[in-house]
Amino acid sequence: MPYIGARAVARRWGVSSNSIGLFLLPLVVACQIAPPTTTSASLVRNTIHSSLQVPLNVERLAVLYPKTYSRELLDAYARLEGAVFQLKEQRPFLRIVDRFDLPTLRGEQRFQLGGAVSDESAIRLGRLLGVDSVLFFRIEGPNFRDQVFAKFYGDLPPFTVTSKIILVESAEVVFHNVVTSPVEGFRGPTPFFYSDFRVEPQVRAALDRGVVQTIADLSNAFR
């Protein structure tokens, strides 16, 4: 039947059926080799192996993260900290120390003024809290200036969500994961007079994907 259809088309166009076949062949091949559609979620990358498991001797855990004035980052850190409390469902013996209710941590700000929590400062804070392990998060991504320039150049750095668990006594890192979530949705350079292009939704979505992946990896490591 396809051959008869090709002959009919050839007679109508005044060409040979072989020519019709040669014309259609690239279209057929193109359909067969077309790459699958890539979703934004599939672009998220992590560095932790799925088989890694946090040791069972992690029993008293403190959660730390850098000081920030960004509402989006504060919400993201709150989600990450909330997810840590959910780990008790997988390990009932796990105790999460609430750092905000401890007066001994008033001096913690001096560790966070630089916007980062180093391994050494995390260990010192862990000793202050009397915990055996410290989990700290760090989120890095496009700032306001990056977003302003992206309106003209259409390019933003990705979000990276780092999570690390350190044993206070030995300073051993037993969990270290870096999730990279690119900001998708740009359509190339944007003219200066075009003011309707908004970056915010894409930025928020990229941050959300990074947080979701980090929570999933952490939950898997506490299985």
N, C-alpha and C positions, 0 to 999 in steps of 0.2 A: 504493500500500500504506500509507503513513503516514496518508493521509486516512481510509482505512477504519478504521485503528487508532484514530484520534481519534474517529470516530463511535461506535465500540464503547464507548470509555471514556465518551463523553458520555451514551450511553443508560444505562450502569451508574450514573453519578453523578446522572442526572436533569437534566443541563444541556445547552445547545446545543454543537455542535461548535465554533462560533465562539468561545465562552467558553473552551473548552479551548485553542484556538489562542492566544488572548490571554494565557492563564495560562502557556503554555510559552514564549512569545516572549521575555520577559525572561531566562529561563534560558538560552536559546540565545544571546542577545546577550551575556550575561555570560561564557559560555564562550569566545566569539569575541574579546572585548576584554580577557580576563584577562592581566595583564602577565607576561612571562617570568620564571622563577625566577632570582634574582640570587645567584651564588655569592660566597663571601668573596674569592676570588682576583680577581674582576672589580671589586671595590671598591678595589683598590690603584691608586694614581695616581702618575705620575712627571712630571717637568717637562722632561726632555730629549727632543729630537726624534730620531726613529729614524734620520734621515739624517746626524746629526752624526758626524764622525769625528775622533778625536784625531790631531793632526799627527804626521807621521813623524819629526820632529826630537825627539820625546820618546824618548830612548834610555837615559838613566840616571835611574831613578825611585826615590824613597824613599817609603815608606808610613808615615803617621803617624795617630794617633788619640788621643783624650783618655784620661787616666788614669781608671780605674774600679775599684771593688771589687765590682761586681755580677758574679756568675758567668755569668749569662745574657748580659750585654753583652760580657764577655770572650770567651765562646764565639762570639758573633756577630762580633766584630772579628777573631777568629782565622779564621773562615770567609771573611770579606771579604779578609783579607790572603792567605790561601791561594789565593783566586780570582785575585788579582793575579798571582801566580806562574804561574798557568795561562795568562796572556796571552802568555807566551813562545812558546806553541805557535802563536799567530797572528802574532807578531812575534819571530822568533828572535833578532834583534839587540837586543832589549830587555833591559836589565840592571836587576835589582831589588836595591837596596842594603839589606842587613840592618842595621837600626839598633841591634839589641840587642847586636851583637858589637863595637861601636865605642866605645872608652873616651872618645872626645871628646864623646860624647853624655851623659855623666854629669850634665851641667848641664841636660839637657833637662827635668827635673822642674819647674824654675822656669817653664817655658813652659806646663806642664800642670796646675799646682796649681789653677787656676781651673776645671778641667774642660773647657776648650775650647782648640782650636788656632787661633789667628788667622792671617790671611794673612801678616802681617808675621813672626810667629814661625816659620811654616812656611818662609818664604823664608830666614830666618836659618839655620834648621836645614839647609835644602837646601844652602846655601853651605858649612856645616861639613862636610857629607857629600860635597861635590864632585859633586853631581848636577845635571842640567839641569832636572829637574821634581820636584814634590812632589805626591803624592796623599794627601789626608787625608780620613778618614771621621769622621762624628759621628752618633751614634744618640741620639735623645731619645724618651722614652715615659713611660708611667705608672710612678710610683715605688711604693714599698711603701705609703705613706700613701694614694695614689690607689686602690690595690687594696683597702685596708681599707674605705674609704668606699664603694667600688663595691659591696661586699656589701650595703649598705643602700640605696643610691640607684641602682645599676645603670647607672652612666655612667663611662666612662673616656676620657681623651684618646687620640688615635691615636699610633702610632709614626711617627717621621720619621727616615729614613736619608739623610743628606746626604753626597755624595761630590763632591770638587772637585780638579781638577788645575791647578796653577799653574806657569808657567814661571819658574824662579828668576831668570834674567837680566833679563827684561822685566816680571816680576810680572803677566803676562797670564794670565787664567783661560781655559783652553782646554776645560774640561769642568766643568760644574756641574749636578748632578742632585739633586733632592729627591724621595724616594719616601715617600708617605704610606700607611700601612697601618692602617685602623681595627680596633679590637678588637671582634669580633663574638661573638654568642652570649648576650647578656644578654636577660632576659625581664622587664624592668621592675623596679620597686622590690622589694626583698626584705625581708620582715619581720625584725625584730631577733632573734626567737627561732629563725629558720631558719639553721642553721649548716652545712647540707650543700652550700650553693651555693659552688662553687669558681671563682675567677677565673683562677688560674694557667694552666690549659691554654689558655684563650682568649688570654691575654696572650702566652704562648709561641708560639702559632700565628700571631698577628699579627706578632710580631717576625720569625719565620721567613719569612713572606710578603714582608716588607719587604726582608730580606736577599737572598732569591732574586731579587726584581725588580731590586735594585741590581746584583747580579752579572750578570744578563742584560743590563742596559743598558750596563754597563761593557764586557762582552765584545763587544757589538754596536759600540761606539764604537772598538774596537781591531781591527775586521775588516780 
